[in-house]
Amino acid sequence: MIRLPVLHTLWFIFGSVLLAAGLNFSLDLLTHSHLGDVIGLVYFAAFGFYCLQNFVGCREYHCMITGPGFTLAAILMLLRITGLFDHGFGIPYLLGGLASLVGFTLEWRYWKRTGSHFIQPALNSSPSEKQ
């Protein structure tokens, strides 16, 4: 598993979301279609997949929230492209931004409490294993 530290910074995520949204919106306006939404779909699907596999691999706290959040945003974007759920351009981006904000806020609180950005495995203290 390759871990790219820049992908784990809140500012990179917000900046890249703004860039993807800008490109998506501009292409939608230029083509008068949902063609730009493919940019959003690829962005959210790739970032969601990366976060999920990163959480499985190294258990970084915010990936527990951003992975499912970005994956859900990709699903909403796919539904928008297919016409099954078209309740606004910004809903997937709002969901991605909220997932990032919540994930990094909870990670910050966890880091303040434990000193680590990674979820530590629970110590099994069952009486049968102490013998």
N, C-alpha and C positions, 0 to 999 in steps of 0.2 A: 504494500500500500504506500502510495506516495502522498505525503502530507505537505501541502503548499501553505506556508504560514500567512501569506498575504490574503488568502481566501478566508482567513479566520479573524479578520479585523472588521469591526463594525463599520468603519468609514469606507473601506473598500466595498462592502456589501451595499451600503446605501448609495455610494457613487455609481456602482455598476447597475443597480436597479434604476437609478435616474437615467443613465445612458441607454439602457435597454428600453425603458419606457419612452424616451425621446425618439429613438429610432423607430420603435413600434408605431407610435402616434404619427410621426412624419410620413412613414411609408403608407400607413392607412389613409392619411389625407391625400397623398399623391396618387394612390391607385384607386381610391374610393372603394376599397374592399377591406377584407380582414387579412390581407397578405402580410401586413406588418406584425400581426399577432403570432406568426410563426417565429419571429425573433423572441418574443416573450415566452412562447412555449419551449423553445430550445434552451433559453436562459434558465427558466425555472426548473425544467426537467434535469438539465445537467447539474445545476447547483444542488437540487434536491437529492439526486443520486449521490453526488460527492459527499454531502453532509451525512446521509444515511450510512454510506460505507465507512466514513470517517468515525462516526459514532460507534459502529460495530468494532472497528479496528482499535481505536485509542480512547473511546468513551469521553470525548470532550463534551462538556456540559451543554453548551449552546446548540450543538448539533442534534441533540435529542429533541429540540423544538424547531430549529430551522429546517432540518431534513423533512419532517412531515409537513411543515408549513409551506415550503417551496414546492414539494410534490403536489400538495393540494392546489396550490396556485397554478401549477402546470396542468392539472386536470381541469380546473376552471377555464384556463386558456384554451385547452383542447375542445371543451364544450362550447366555448364562444366561437371558435373557428367553425365547428360543425353546425352551429346554429341552435343547439339544444339548450343553451343557457347563455343568453346575451343580455345581462343586466348591467352593462356598463363596462367600459374599457378599464377603469381603474380598480375594480374589485380584486383581480389577481395581484396587482401591484401593491394594493393596500394590505392584502393578506401577507404577501412576502415581507413587506416592511414591518408589519406588526409581529410576525414570527421572529424576525431579526431582533427587533427591539425587546420583545419579551425574553427571547433566548439569551441575549447578551446581558440583560438586566438580572435574570436569575443566575447566570453564570457569575456575574460580578458578586452577587450576594453569597453564592456558594464559595467563591474564592476568598471573600472576606472572612467567612466562617472557618474554612478548612485550610486555606493557603494553597489550594490547587485548582486548576481549571478543568481537571479531569475527575470524573466520578470514580471514587475508589471502590473496589469490590468490598462487599460487606464481609466482615469477619464472622465466620460461623462459630458461634460459641455454644453450640448445643452440648449438653452434658455427656452424651455418648461419645463425642470426639475427644473429650478431655481425658478419657481413661486410657 
